[in-house]
Amino acid sequence: MAAISFSDKGPAGANLVGLWPIGFNLEAYKQALSDDRIVKALGISFLRVALGVTINMALTVITAYPLSKEPNKFPGRSWYVWLCVVTMLFHGGLIPTYILVNDLGLINSVWALVLPGALPVFNVVLLLNFFRQLPKEIEESALMDGASYFQTLLKIYVPLSVPALATLVLLSSIGHWNAWFDGLIYMTDASMYPIQTYMQVLQTQLQAVESLSDAQRVMRVSQKSLMMAYNVITLVPILCLYPFLQKYVKDGLVMGSVKG
């Protein structure tokens, strides 16, 4: 993908590019970065990730903590867990969700991209299993010293769960960043498209070359190189985030999935 984006027009259009670019041409990136729409789409996606991940993590932690308790400490725990699992198997449906979002006046708002998936049940299941593996004696000692359950959650469980939380932050960030279909459904104003929705529309309607105002640039860049340049630009934020969290990913996923 990166090799095609940097290649000259002829080799890129003829599918001759392999692992390395043929020639060196930055025209695709110049055109992509001069597109005001992609700048706004990136801004909307960054806002979506910031709001979405914050809400996801807050609700996930608050939900997973009580569900990680033994049934004698939280009566009805098993029923609530199964209620969460059912929502993973049976979705509310696209049309009812759209009607609800529309009735709430969230169409063409970033909240339409965030609130319908505010509580990711899969993340809750991972985190509650992680919580259940933490030593119970630590919490019992804190409670005996007068700490509340909320203080125990913030000062004991959250610090001890950094690997799991970092993993969930990464998963949520990738999920929000890569989502495109909900933007197509809830955003009737094209200027409110997040980046992945904008990319889908751009690719299917072949707007990349058609929207160019400079004929000389059309002659100097392949449509395929231009699309690959757009794709590379959309990958950069995730590639920048992953190195900071990768050391937690393996431990977080494994520890959160061992005990059911």
Secondary structure, 3 states (H helix, E strand, C coil): CHHHHHCCHHHHHCCCCCCCCCCCCCHHHHHHHCCHHHHHHHHHHHHHHHHHHHHHHHHHHHHHHHHCCCCCCCCCHHHHHHHHHHHHHCCCCHHHHHHHHHHCCCCCCCHHHHHHHCCCHHHHHHHHHHHHCCCHHHHHHHHHCCCCHHHHHHHHHHHHCHHHHHHHHHHHHHHHHHCCHHHHHHCCCHHHCCHHHHHHHHHHHCHHHHCCCCHHHHHHCCHHHHHHHHHHHHHHHHHHHHHHHHHHHHHHHHHHHCCC
